[in-house]
Amino acid sequence: MDNSRCRSDCNGASHHDADRVHSGGLRIEARAGWFLRQLEGRMAGLGAKLRAIGLVMTIAILATASAGSGPIYSNTGADADAYGAAQVYPVPPLGKPFTQQTIIGWHSHYDRLTTMRTVSRGAVTSAFKRADDEITPVYYYDGQQNSVEDYLSRNPVTGVLIARDDTILYEHYLYARTDKDRLLSQSMVKTLTGLLVGIAVSEGAIRSIDDDAATYVPELAGTEYGRTKLRDLLQMSSGVHFIETYQPGDDIYKLQGALLWPGATGAIAAVHQFNTRDAAAGTRFVYAGPETEVLGLVLSRATHMSLSDYLRG
């Protein structure tokens, strides 16, 4: 991703916290191993096209790296021919949905396919070191010990980066991708949105996270999302019905269609589609994309600028 990459902390594995990933003299908390186990299990139940949605796996956040041997690159990957290896993983035509042969190009060159706002790197960036020797972590799944290479040989992943503190321990790219590709960050942006909400509160643009969304977005007045406090949206506990399992017919595709696809109706109309409450706000966590979409609307109205402009500033 040029000079910056995003982070997936793999949090939430309380009953696995005692595990470790071993690599020679290094002992690394088994967040990476737990993350791989979870992905292995989930991917086993999904079709090839849906599995490929999770192509990018980056663990850490960094700007520049020094020392060590550098990233490892490969032109192939699991089922590479099915993912368009012969055509060098092409990008789909403008305005067309991705197919299995174009999904890798779609996820790593999305800035060619839709209008983007550029947020440049900061004047000061964090410097990361690189370990002299690459680690060889293992994890356990279905009663067997597996290496990261075992995982990559079975699943479509464009990149894996593992770091501890300020040191990169492992960085591999597949399917002819490199650390210069702008890999689609997907839900990593949810963390950035939450950070911007905190900044907006500190600057007084948002008075309180106990305000409801309609306080800042009057078009949501009278809706379940409009009645939801920002605190509950930040914790994905609005209680509003939404299914996001990436199976055919999921609500996530209705949301994406209204936001991104031809004939898109815009963010307000996209959120209005989901107006049934399953639980009282603040009582149940359910992972749901519209929660962050509503927070984005709140931020843009409260700050009187786009999220990219606010982040840039």
C-alpha positions in Angstrom: 0.0 0.0 0.0 2.7 2.5 -0.9 4.1 3.9 2.3 1.5 2.9 4.8 -0.4 -0.2 5.7 -3.2 -1.0 8.0 -3.7 -3.2 11.0 -5.7 -6.2 12.0 -5.0 -7.0 15.7 -6.8 -10.4 15.8 -8.3 -9.5 19.2 -10.9 -11.5 21.1 -9.3 -14.9 21.5 -9.6 -15.1 25.3 -9.5 -18.9 25.6 -6.5 -19.0 23.2 -4.5 -16.3 25.0 -2.3 -18.9 26.7 -1.2 -20.4 23.4 2.1 -19.4 21.8 3.6 -19.5 18.3 7.1 -20.8 18.3 9.9 -19.7 16.1 13.4 -20.7 17.2 14.2 -18.6 20.3 11.2 -16.3 19.7 7.9 -16.8 21.5 5.1 -14.7 20.0 1.7 -14.4 21.5 -0.6 -16.6 19.5 -2.8 -13.9 18.1 -1.6 -14.7 14.6 -2.0 -18.4 15.1 -5.5 -17.9 16.5 -6.3 -15.6 13.5 -5.2 -18.3 11.0 -7.2 -21.0 12.8 -10.3 -18.9 12.6 -9.8 -18.1 9.0 -9.0 -21.7 8.1 -12.3 -22.8 9.6 -14.4 -20.0 8.0 -12.9 -20.4 4.6 -13.5 -24.1 4.6 -17.2 -23.4 4.4 -17.2 -20.7 1.7 -17.0 -20.8 -2.1 -14.0 -19.7 -4.0 -15.4 -16.3 -4.9 -16.5 -15.5 -1.4 -13.2 -16.8 0.1 -11.3 -14.5 -2.1 -13.0 -11.5 -0.5 -10.6 -12.0 2.4 -7.6 -11.9 0.2 -5.5 -9.5 2.2 -4.3 -10.4 5.7 -2.0 -7.8 7.2 -1.0 -7.9 10.9 0.6 -4.6 12.1 0.8 -1.0 11.1 3.9 0.5 9.6 5.2 3.2 7.3 8.8 2.4 6.4 11.1 -0.5 7.3 14.9 -0.8 7.5 17.4 -3.7 7.7 16.7 -7.3 7.1 16.2 -9.0 3.7 12.9 -7.4 2.7 9.5 -8.8 1.7 9.2 -12.1 -0.2 7.3 -12.1 -3.5 5.6 -14.8 -5.5 3.8 -14.8 -8.8 1.6 -17.7 -7.8 -0.8 -18.7 -5.0 -3.6 -21.1 -4.2 -5.6 -21.9 -7.4 -3.6 -19.3 -9.2 -4.9 -20.3 -12.6 -8.5 -19.9 -11.5 -7.7 -16.4 -10.3 -6.3 -15.2 -13.6 -2.6 -16.1 -13.5 -2.4 -16.5 -17.3 -3.7 -13.0 -17.7 -1.5 -11.6 -14.9 -4.5 -11.2 -12.6 -6.4 -8.7 -14.7 -8.5 -5.8 -13.4 -12.2 -6.0 -14.4 -13.6 -3.5 -17.0 -14.8 -0.2 -15.5 -18.3 -0.5 -14.1 -18.3 -4.3 -14.2 -18.5 -6.6 -11.2 -15.5 -8.8 -10.4 -15.3 -12.4 -11.3 -13.0 -15.1 -9.9 -10.4 -14.3 -12.6 -10.5 -10.5 -11.8 -11.0 -10.4 -8.1 -7.3 -10.1 -7.3 -6.9 -7.2 -9.7 -10.1 -5.7 -8.3 -8.9 -5.8 -4.7 -5.4 -4.4 -5.4 -6.3 -1.8 -8.0 -9.7 -0.6 -6.8 -8.5 3.0 -7.2 -8.7 2.5 -10.9 -12.3 1.5 -10.8 -14.0 4.2 -8.8 -13.5 7.8 -7.8 -11.1 8.2 -4.9 -10.0 11.0 -2.6 -6.2 10.9 -1.8 -5.0 11.1 1.8 -1.2 11.6 1.7 1.2 10.2 4.2 2.1 12.5 7.1 5.2 14.5 7.3 6.4 12.3 10.1 6.0 8.6 9.9 6.9 5.7 12.2 10.0 3.8 11.3 9.9 0.0 11.5 12.8 -2.3 11.6 13.0 -5.7 10.0 14.2 -8.9 11.8 17.5 -10.3 10.4 15.9 -13.7 10.2 12.4 -14.4 9.1 10.3 -16.3 11.7 8.6 -19.6 10.9 5.4 -19.6 13.0 3.1 -22.5 13.2 -0.5 -22.9 14.3 -2.8 -25.9 15.0 -6.0 -26.6 13.1 -8.1 -29.8 13.0 -5.6 -31.6 15.2 -2.6 -30.9 13.0 0.3 -28.5 13.1 0.5 -26.1 10.2 2.9 -23.5 9.0 1.9 -20.1 7.4 3.1 -21.6 4.1 0.6 -24.5 4.6 -2.2 -21.9 5.0 -1.2 -19.9 2.0 -1.0 -23.0 -0.2 -4.7 -23.7 0.6 -6.3 -20.3 0.7 -6.3 -17.2 -1.6 -4.3 -14.6 0.3 -2.5 -11.8 -1.5 -0.3 -10.8 1.5 0.7 -11.7 5.0 2.6 -9.3 7.3 3.4 -10.2 10.9 5.1 -7.7 13.2 5.8 -7.4 16.9 6.3 -3.9 18.4 8.5 -2.0 15.9 9.9 -5.0 14.1 8.6 -6.8 11.0 9.0 -10.5 11.5 7.4 -12.0 8.4 6.2 -10.4 5.1 5.1 -12.4 2.0 3.1 -11.4 -1.1 1.5 -13.7 -3.6 -0.3 -13.5 -6.9 2.3 -11.0 -8.2 1.3 -8.5 -5.6 3.9 -6.4 -3.8 4.2 -3.9 -0.9 3.6 -1.1 -3.5 0.1 -2.2 -4.4 -2.8 -0.3 -2.9 -4.6 -3.3 -1.3 -8.2 -2.6 -0.5 -8.4 -2.1 3.3 -12.0 -3.4 3.7 -13.1 -3.1 7.3 -9.8 -1.7 8.6 -11.4 1.7 7.9 -13.8 1.0 10.7 -11.0 1.6 13.2 -10.0 4.8 11.5 -13.7 6.0 11.6 -13.8 5.3 15.3 -10.5 7.3 15.8 -12.0 10.2 13.9 -15.1 10.1 16.1 -12.8 10.4 19.1 -11.0 13.3 17.5 -14.2 15.1 16.7 -15.4 14.7 20.3 -12.0 16.2 21.5 -12.4 19.1 19.1 -16.0 19.8 20.1 -17.5 19.0 16.7 -19.4 16.1 18.3 -20.7 17.0 21.7 -21.0 13.5 23.2 -21.0 9.9 22.1 -24.3 9.6 24.0 -26.0 11.7 21.4 -28.1 9.8 19.0 -27.3 9.7 15.3 -30.2 11.9 14.2 -28.9 14.7 16.3 -26.3 15.2 13.5 -28.1 13.6 10.6 -31.7 14.8 10.6 -32.6 12.6 7.6 -32.3 9.7 10.0 -34.9 11.1 12.4 -37.6 8.5 13.1 -35.5 5.6 12.1 -33.9 2.9 14.3 -30.4 4.0 13.3 -31.4 7.6 13.9 -32.5 6.7 17.5 -29.2 4.9 18.2 -26.5 6.5 20.3 -23.1 7.0 18.8 -21.6 4.9 21.7 -23.7 1.9 20.6 -22.7 2.4 16.9 -19.1 2.5 17.9 -19.6 -0.9 19.7 -21.7 -2.4 16.9 -24.5 -2.9 19.4 -27.3 -0.8 17.7 -29.7 -3.8 17.9 -30.8 -3.0 14.3 -31.4 -6.2 12.2 -28.6 -6.7 9.7 -27.1 -10.0 8.3 -23.4 -9.9 7.3 -22.2 -13.4 6.6 -21.4 -12.9 2.9 -23.8 -15.6 1.7 -26.2 -15.0 -1.2 -29.0 -12.7 -0.2 -27.1 -11.1 2.7 -28.0 -7.6 3.8 -24.3 -6.6 3.1 -25.0 -6.8 -0.6 -28.0 -4.5 -0.3 -25.8 -2.0 1.5 -23.0 -2.3 -1.0 -25.3 -2.0 -4.0 -26.9 1.2 -2.6 -23.4 2.7 -1.9 -21.2 1.5 -4.7 -22.9 -0.3 -7.6 -24.5 1.1 -10.8 -27.7 2.8 -9.8 -26.4 3.6 -6.3 -28.9 5.6 -4.2 -26.4 7.1 -1.7 -25.6 6.7 2.0 -28.9 8.0 3.5 -31.1 5.8 1.3 -28.7 2.8 1.9 -29.1 3.1 5.7 -32.9 3.6 5.5 -33.1 0.0 4.1 -32.4 -1.4 7.6 -35.1 -0.2 10.0 -36.1 -3.2 12.1 -34.8 -3.6 15.7 -33.9 -7.1 17.0 -32.6 -6.0 20.4 -32.4 -3.0 22.6 -29.4 -0.8 21.7 -26.3 -1.5 23.8 -27.3 -5.0 24.7 -26.0 -7.2 21.9 -22.9 -7.1 19.7 -23.6 -7.9 16.0 -21.0 -7.1 13.3 -22.7 -4.9 10.9 -21.4 -2.5 8.2 -24.2 0.1 8.4 -23.0 1.0 12.0 -19.9 2.5 10.5 -21.8 4.1 7.6 -24.0 5.9 10.0 -20.9 7.1 12.0 -19.4 8.3 8.7 -22.5 10.4 8.1 -22.4 11.8 11.6 -18.8 12.8 11.1 -19.3 14.5 7.8 -22.2 16.5 9.1 -20.6 17.4 12.4 -17.3 18.5 10.9 -18.8 19.9 7.7 -16.3 18.0 5.5 -15.7 14.6 4.0 -14.0 12.0 6.1 -11.0 12.0 3.9 -10.7 15.8 4.3 -11.0 15.5 8.1 -8.4 12.7 8.2 -6.1 14.8 6.0 -6.4 17.7 8.3 
